């Protein structure tokens, strides 16, 4: 896909994902003396900048996560496909193999 500067970037999603990573790493830093150093905190901040830059680049190239595509498709059609309701499908005609036909195959 071509780079397009007009494509939207989902900053809120990127920041929430990184916040989850920061919480996990922060908990690990609390319980391990070897991880408590200014260099690790600086690395976490640097990682945040790199993650945002990578997310921005991927969004401008047209990448969308599967969940985002499902949500957009649901909003476009008026219903959300992630609401747990299965779409209605017609039931196939019964056959001898599904016990819907006359008699059993063993009764011949």
KELOPA-658014 format. One record per residue (C-alpha): residue number from 1; y, x, z negated; residue in one letter. Coordinates in steps of 0.05 Angstrom, whole numbers. Example, Ala and Ser with C-alpha at 12.3 -4.5 7.8 and 13.67 -1.06 7.14 Angstrom:
BEGIN
+-----+--------+--------+--------+---------+
: num :  north :   east :     up : residuo :
+-----+--------+--------+--------+---------+
:   1 :    -90 :    246 :   -156 :       a :
:   2 :    -21 :    273 :   -143 :       s :
+-----+--------+--------+--------+---------+
end
This chain:
BEGIN
+-----+--------+--------+--------+---------+
: num :  north :   east :     up : residuo :
+-----+--------+--------+--------+---------+
:   1 :      0 :      0 :      0 :       x :
:   2 :     70 :     22 :     13 :       x :
:   3 :    120 :     38 :    -42 :       x :
:   4 :    168 :    -21 :    -51 :       x :
:   5 :    226 :    -14 :    -99 :       x :
:   6 :    236 :    -89 :   -103 :       x :
:   7 :    168 :   -103 :   -134 :       x :
:   8 :    173 :   -126 :   -207 :       x :
:   9 :    148 :    -83 :   -265 :       x :
:  10 :    118 :   -117 :   -325 :       x :
:  11 :    153 :    -76 :   -378 :       x :
:  12 :    132 :   -122 :   -435 :       x :
:  13 :     59 :   -114 :   -419 :       x :
:  14 :     65 :    -38 :   -412 :       x :
:  15 :    101 :    -32 :   -479 :       x :
:  16 :     51 :    -78 :   -515 :       x :
:  17 :     -8 :    -37 :   -489 :       x :
:  18 :     25 :     27 :   -511 :       x :
:  19 :     41 :     -2 :   -579 :       x :
:  20 :    -33 :    -17 :   -589 :       x :
:  21 :    -49 :     56 :   -572 :       x :
:  22 :      5 :     80 :   -620 :       x :
:  23 :    -23 :     38 :   -677 :       x :
:  24 :    -94 :     65 :   -666 :       x :
:  25 :    -69 :    137 :   -662 :       x :
:  26 :    -24 :    126 :   -722 :       x :
:  27 :    -82 :    101 :   -764 :       x :
:  28 :   -122 :    161 :   -743 :       x :
:  29 :    -64 :    206 :   -763 :       x :
:  30 :    -60 :    174 :   -831 :       x :
:  31 :   -133 :    188 :   -847 :       x :
:  32 :   -138 :    259 :   -819 :       x :
:  33 :    -97 :    316 :   -847 :       x :
:  34 :   -111 :    358 :   -785 :       x :
:  35 :    -76 :    306 :   -741 :       x :
:  36 :    -11 :    303 :   -782 :       x :
:  37 :     35 :    350 :   -745 :       x :
:  38 :    102 :    344 :   -710 :       x :
:  39 :     69 :    367 :   -646 :       x :
:  40 :     22 :    308 :   -646 :       x :
:  41 :     79 :    259 :   -657 :       x :
:  42 :    118 :    292 :   -601 :       x :
:  43 :     56 :    288 :   -557 :       x :
:  44 :     51 :    213 :   -572 :       x :
:  45 :    124 :    203 :   -551 :       x :
:  46 :    113 :    246 :   -488 :       x :
:  47 :     51 :    205 :   -473 :       x :
:  48 :     92 :    141 :   -477 :       x :
:  49 :    141 :    167 :   -426 :       x :
:  50 :     85 :    189 :   -379 :       x :
:  51 :     49 :    122 :   -388 :       x :
:  52 :    113 :     83 :   -371 :       x :
:  53 :    127 :    127 :   -310 :       x :
:  54 :     55 :    119 :   -285 :       x :
:  55 :     57 :     43 :   -297 :       x :
:  56 :    124 :     38 :   -261 :       x :
:  57 :     96 :     78 :   -201 :       x :
:  58 :     33 :     37 :   -197 :       x :
:  59 :     72 :    -29 :   -200 :       x :
:  60 :    118 :     -5 :   -144 :       x :
:  61 :     57 :     12 :   -103 :       x :
:  62 :     32 :    -59 :   -111 :       x :
:  63 :    -22 :    -51 :   -164 :       x :
:  64 :    -34 :   -112 :   -208 :       x :
:  65 :    -87 :   -118 :   -261 :       x :
:  66 :   -139 :   -172 :   -252 :       x :
:  67 :   -113 :   -214 :   -310 :       x :
:  68 :    -42 :   -214 :   -282 :       x :
:  69 :    -68 :   -238 :   -214 :       x :
:  70 :   -107 :   -295 :   -248 :       x :
:  71 :    -46 :   -316 :   -288 :       x :
:  72 :     -1 :   -316 :   -227 :       x :
:  73 :    -52 :   -356 :   -187 :       x :
:  74 :    -58 :   -407 :   -243 :       x :
:  75 :     17 :   -416 :   -249 :       x :
:  76 :     23 :   -425 :   -173 :       x :
:  77 :    -30 :   -480 :   -173 :       x :
:  78 :     -6 :   -513 :   -236 :       x :
:  79 :    -67 :   -498 :   -278 :       x :
:  80 :    -90 :   -435 :   -312 :       x :
:  81 :   -159 :   -410 :   -291 :       x :
:  82 :   -166 :   -376 :   -359 :       x :
:  83 :   -162 :   -440 :   -399 :       x :
:  84 :   -238 :   -445 :   -405 :       x :
:  85 :   -247 :   -507 :   -362 :       x :
:  86 :   -296 :   -496 :   -305 :       x :
:  87 :   -275 :   -523 :   -237 :       x :
:  88 :   -315 :   -584 :   -215 :       x :
:  89 :   -367 :   -570 :   -162 :       x :
:  90 :   -413 :   -618 :   -126 :       x :
:  91 :   -486 :   -615 :   -148 :       x :
:  92 :   -535 :   -592 :    -95 :       x :
:  93 :   -589 :   -640 :    -72 :       x :
:  94 :   -654 :   -636 :   -112 :       x :
:  95 :   -714 :   -602 :    -81 :       x :
:  96 :   -788 :   -596 :    -97 :       x :
:  97 :   -775 :   -530 :   -131 :       x :
:  98 :   -724 :   -561 :   -178 :       x :
:  99 :   -770 :   -620 :   -195 :       x :
: 100 :   -723 :   -668 :   -161 :       x :
: 101 :   -769 :   -684 :   -103 :       x :
: 102 :   -830 :   -729 :   -103 :       x :
: 103 :   -887 :   -703 :   -145 :       x :
: 104 :   -903 :   -632 :   -160 :       x :
: 105 :   -925 :   -578 :   -112 :       x :
: 106 :   -990 :   -571 :   -153 :       x :
: 107 :  -1011 :   -644 :   -142 :       x :
: 108 :  -1026 :   -635 :    -68 :       x :
+-----+--------+--------+--------+---------+
end
